[in-house]
Amino acid sequence: KHLDFWGVNLYTRRYFAPMGLFQRFHDVSNRPLVITEYGVDAYSLNPKLEGSNGYDTMGEEDEVSQADWLVSMVEDLERHATTCAAGCGERFLSGGAIMSWVDEWWK
């Protein structure tokens, strides 16, 4: 009743909608949603070099794939934005902010 909008940090896969996140939100709230953080890091893991404990994985930076994934995420958000004009899904998103991932520079 006294809530203007919801804000959430979402770190999912390449797309938000196929995971059912938008539909589930739309089913329980009629308030706008702002995704306050989302994104993907530029470090591509190489499963062939995975360590014995599943965490010591070697890889390399892959900024091309990072950019490709971010474009997919932005397009997915635009399809659900309140300002969507064509090819829209449920229109309730009011925006999102891409996380820069600079806090993990050592990767």
Secondary structure as UniProt FT lines:
FT   STRAND          6..9
FT   HELIX           17..19
FT   HELIX           21..28
FT   STRAND          33..38
FT   STRAND          43..45
FT   HELIX           47..49
FT   TURN            52..53
FT   STRAND          59..61
FT   HELIX           63..79
FT   TURN            82..83
FT   STRAND          93..98
FT   HELIX           102..104
FT   TURN            105..106
//
